Amino acid sequence: MGEIWIDGAVPLSGEVRIQGSKNAALPMMAAALLHEGVTVLHGCPQIADVRMMERILNILGVETCWKEHSLILDCRRVTGVEIMDDCASCMRSSIILLGSMLARKGKMKITYPGGCAIGKRPVDLHLMAMEKMGARIEEKEGFLLVEHSGRLEGKNIEFPFPSVGATENTLLAAVLARGTTRLINCAREPEITHLCHFLQAMGAEIGGIGTGELWVRGVSTLRDVEYQVPPDRIVAGTFLYGAAATRGKIILDNAPVEEMEAVLEVYEKMGGQWEYKGGKLLADGRKVHCSPGKVETSCYPGFPTDMQSVLLAVLLTIPEESCVWEKIFEDRFKVVSQFRSMGGDVVVEGRKARIRGGNPLRGTVVEAGELRGGAALVVAGLAARGITVVRNSHFIERGYENLEQMIAKLGGKIRFAEK
């Protein structure tokens, strides 16, 4: 366990480079299992979730090594089919291995995935797709057993709502399946597009990329590939809003602005100014002072739920009333109690939060309860007067690489301490 200490009320200033995307890297690591060869992911973030996925792959027989930020995955000798380990039970994204393992080994036994404190994230859509493609599913207390003999069968699979994880899992299962699989009403998040392009680089045949309807024509084999993990749009958004909360002026190198339209739109409504020049996002938050009104989270290209908590931290600094409507997860306002202990005025009614900002935030001891809420507490601490201590920093380390060092590079007074 660790703590992040912040001496706030200092405008951020300077330049940082945005890390590789967590939500793109994890399904690419799972996809590597499809090929009996070597995959190299360049620019892979060295964060806790990636390390956890690496450990799970090691359990299955994958040999891995790092060369700076390049992760090498040798999947020639995958021998395991069971992940009865704490890694799976505490890491939600471990379920993304299901499609790859069914395609590669025809079987997977896994501790029921966990690791989510922001609401229900049932795996029923993942299992529905696998079952429709011919897999047999056995659910017992504490674990899942999914099996199939031979190749999975391509089918038309329509999702009742566009689930990112279920879309990714079905894509992975379909790549080596017999025939053509059509994914209808699937998710359109950038991470889906990146996974499709990565699979194409391996030799997969995929169409409809970037739309809500994908098709995958199964192939028999794939090939070795080296691939650049794209930058993390949520990390970029966190730094952008960190500058807004502190009324700072920063430069973000490698920021994926084409994936940040909704985040930048809200930033502009708050008074933030920006331009994209020479591959860098120049963000000036010194004039942030306006409420954006009502902001609703939604599936891409709408405002991302992963940025909702960080937005709340910024709105606490704006002397007007704002409303945030969380339409993705039913329990993503847990961080509000921590904001209140810092002097924030937030009232939650169901899935709506009403923020009356402008009251000076004060430093105090707060506790992170999940990844994005933890990052939001850091942003609030940067804006607050006095010392803020964010406990349970391991949640933040799941998605942010060297966050304290990056913020210090921007002039923030911040340090990590072992508890």
N, C-alpha and C positions, 0 to 999 in steps of 0.2 A: 504494500500500500504506500502511496505517496501523496504529497500535498503540493499545490501550486500557490506560491505567495505572490501577491500583486500589490504594488503601491500605485494606486490609480490616479486619475485626473491628469494624465499626460497624453497629449495628442500624438497619435502614431505618425511616424514620418520615415520615409526611406523606401527601400526596394527589397522584395523577396521573390523567390521562384516557387511556383506552385508544384507540389508533389504529384506523383502519379495517382490515379483514381483507385480508391479502395473498391468501389462498386463495379469497376471494370476489371480489376486485377483478379478478384476472387473467382468469378465465373470462367475467366481465361485459364486459371490454374486448374479448375475442374475439367475444362475442355481438353487440357493436355493429356488426360487419361485416355482419351479416345484413340490416341495414336501410339503405336508401339515403337516409339522413337524419342527424340529429344526436342524439347521446346525451350526457347529462351525468351524471357520477358524483360525487355529493357525498360528502365525507368520505373521499376516496380517499387511501391512504397514499403519501407521497412517499418511497418506498424504491427500492433499486436494481433489484429485479425488475420493479416497475411502470414505471420509467424505461426498462428494457430492452424490455419489451413495447411501450411507447409508440414506441420507436425502430423496432421491427419493423413496427408498424402504419404509421408514416411511410413506410417503404420501400414498402409496398403502396399508398400514395397517400392514406392517412388524414391529415387535417389536425387537429392537436391544439393545445390551449392550456390553461393552468392559471389559475384564479382562486382563490388561496389553496389550499384543499384540494378544490376542485371541478375535475375533469378533463373538458374538453369534447372530444368526438370527432365530427368531421364526416366521415362516411363516404359522402358523395354521389359522390365521384370516386375510387373504388378502381380502380386501373389495373393494379397489379402482381399477379403470381401466383407469383413466385419469392422465396424467402428464402435465398439462397445467401450467408450472412453469418455472421460470428462470433457474432452475437447468438443465433442459433438453436442453433449447435453447443454453446454454453456454457450454454444455458438450457433446462432440461428442459420447462418448461411451454409452450414454443413449439409443441409438438405439438397443443395445444388449439385452435390456429387451423385445423386440418385440416377439422373439421366445418363451420365457418362458411365457409371458402373454397370448399369443394365446393358448398355451397348457393348461395353468391353468384356464384362465377366458374366453377364446374365443373372447376377444376384447381388444383393446388398442387404446387410443386416446392420442397422444403425440405432444407437440410442436416440430416443425421441428428441429432435432438435429443440433447443431452448434459446436463451440469451436475449429475450426481448422484454423490456420493461415498459413499453409505450402502448401496449394494447394487444389484442388478439391478432395473430398472424397464422391462421390455420394452414395446414399443408394439404388440405383436401383437394385443391385444384391441381397440385403436383401429382397426387395419387390418381385423380380422375384421368389425367392425360396418360399416365403410364399404363393404367388398367385398360384404357381404350386401345392402346397400342399393343396389347396382348399380355401385359405383365400380371402376375398373381400377387396379391397383397395380403399380408397377414399382420394385423395390428394386435400386439399384446401389451400388457402393462409395462411401460418403460422403453419399448423398442418397436421398430418396424422391420419386417422382413418382406422384401420385394424380389420376385424371381421371374425369369423368363428363359425358355429354352430356345436356342437358335436366335435369329434376327427379329427384332421388333418389327411390327407392321405399320407402314405409313397410313395415317387416317386423317379425316377432317376433325379438328378439335376446336370447339368454340368455347371460349371462356365467358362466364357470366359477368365478369368485370376484368379489366386489364391488369392482371397481377404480374409484376416484374419477375419475381422468382419463378413462378409457374411457366412464364414465357421462356425464360432462360433454360429451365430444366427440360422443357419439351423440345426446344431447339437442339439441345445436346443429345437427347434420345433419338431425334429424327435423323441426325447426320449420317448414321450408319444403318438406319432402318431400311427395310425392303419397301420400295415404292416411294410415293410422294406424300408428305405430311403437310397439311394446311392448318395454320394457326389463325383463327378468326377472333377478332376483338382482343388482340394481344397488346401488351404494353409497348409504348413507343419511346421510352426513356433513352437518352443517348447511350447508356450502358448496353442496351439491347443492340443498337446499331454497331457499337464497337465490337461486341461479341460476334455479330454476323460477319463483319469484315475480317476479324481474326480467324473465324472458321473457314471463310473463303480462302484466306492465305494458306490454310492447312489443306485445302483441296475440296472443301464442302461446296455443294451447289445450293444456293439460297437466293430467293427473289422476294420482291416486295419490301426491301429493306427501308426502314424509316416510316413505314405505314402501319396501320392496325391489322393488316392481313399479310402474313408471311407464308411462303411455301419453301419446303426443303425436299429436294430429290436425293434420296439416300445413295451414298457411294460405298464402295467396299473397303477402301483403304484411304488413309490420309498421309501427309508427309511432314518432315521436320520443318520447323518454322522459327524465325526470329521476329519479334514484334515489339513495337513501342507502345507501352501502356499510356493512354491519353491522360491529360491533366485532370485533376479532381475539381469539378465544378462547385461542390459543396465547400471544400477547403477554400477555394477562391472567394466564394460568397461570404464565408466567415471572416476572412481578412478585410474584405470590402466593407462589411457591416461593422467590423471592429474599428475601422477608420471613421465610419459614420458616427458611432457611439462616442468616440473621443474627439470628434471634429478635427480629424487628421487628414493628411494628404500623403498618399502612398502610391507606389508603382508595383504592379503584379506582373511579373514575367511568366509567360506560359499559361496565362489565364484563358480558359475556353469560352470567350465571350459569346460565341455563336450558340452556346448551350445555356446561357445565363440571362436570356431575354426578360423573363418574368422577374428575376431578382434585380436586374438593373432598372426595370420599369418602376418597381417600388422604391428603389434607391433614388431615382429621379424625383418621384413624387414627394419624397422627404426633403428634397432640396440638394441632394448630392449631384455632383457634376463628374463627368468622365469622358474620356476619349480613348480610342484604341489606335496605337501607333507603333509600327515596327515590331509587332508581336507582343506588345506590352499594354496592359490596361492601366491608364493613368487616372487615378480616382481622387477627387477632391471633396472631402466631407465637411469642409469648414462652414458651409452654409446650410447644413442639415438643421431644419427647425420646423418643418411642416408635418402634420399627420397625413399618412397616405389614405386615411378613411378606413374602409373595410377591406381587409385582405383575406382571401380564401385560399387554402391549400388545395391542390388538385393534382391529378396525374399530369405528366409532361405533355404539353409545354407550359402548363400552369405553374403557379408558385409552389416550389417543392416543400413537402412536409419536413424534410431534413433541415430546412432553413427557418422553420417556424419559431423555434425557441430563441435562435439568435436574433431574429427580427424583434421578438418581444423585448430583448435586452436593449435594443436601439430605441424602441418606442418609449421605454421608461425615461429616456433622456429628453424627449420632445414635449414641450409644455402644452399639449393639446390632447384630446381624447381620440383613441383609436380602437378598432375592433379587429380581432383575428378570429377567423372561423376555421377550425381544424376539421377537414372533411375526409381525411384518410384514416387516421388512428384515433380511437376513442379515449385514449388515456395519455395524451401527449402534453398535458399541462402540469405534470408533476413538479416541474421546475418552479412553478409559480410560488409555492410556499417558500422557496429559497430566495426568490426575488423580494418577497414581502419582508423577509428578515433583513434585507438590505435597504428597506424603506420604500420599495416599489409598491404602487397602488394598482393592483390587478384584481378584477373580480371575474371569476369563472362561472358560467352558467351553461351546463352541458358541454357542448363542443365549441362554445364561443367564449372568448376572453375579452373583457373590456379593460383597456389600459388608460389610466389617467396619469399622463407623464409630467415631467418637469420637476417633481420633487427630488431634491439632491439624493443620489444613492450614497450610502455609507458603507465602508468596508466592514466586514464581519466574517465569521467562520460559516461557510456553507458546504453542502455535500452534494457531489454529483451522483445522480442515480442512473444515468445512461449517457451514451456517447454525445448526442447533439445538445442535450440539456447541460452537460458538463462544459462543452465549448461555450454555450451561452452564458454560463456563470463566469467564465474567464472574461468574456466581452463586457459583462456588467461590472466585473471587478476593475477592468481597465478604465471604465467611465466613473467609477465611484471615488469618493474622497476617503483617504486613509488606506489601511491594509485590509485586503480581502484574502482569505485562505480558502482555497477550493480543495476539499478532501476527496478521496477516492479518484485520484487522477488516472487510475488504470482504465477507467471508462473512456476517458479522452484519448488515451494512447491507442485505443482500438482503431481510431480513424485519422489521427493527426500525428505526423512524424516530427519530433523535436519541436513541438509547439512553443515551448518556452524560449528556445533559441531563436526561433523565427520572430517572435514578438519582440524579444530583446534587440534583434537586428533592426526593428522598426522603432526603437527608442523606448519601448515599454519597460517599466521597472518590474521585472518578474524573475522568479527563480523556482526551481524544483527542490523539494526537501523530502527526504525519507521520513515516514512517520514512525 
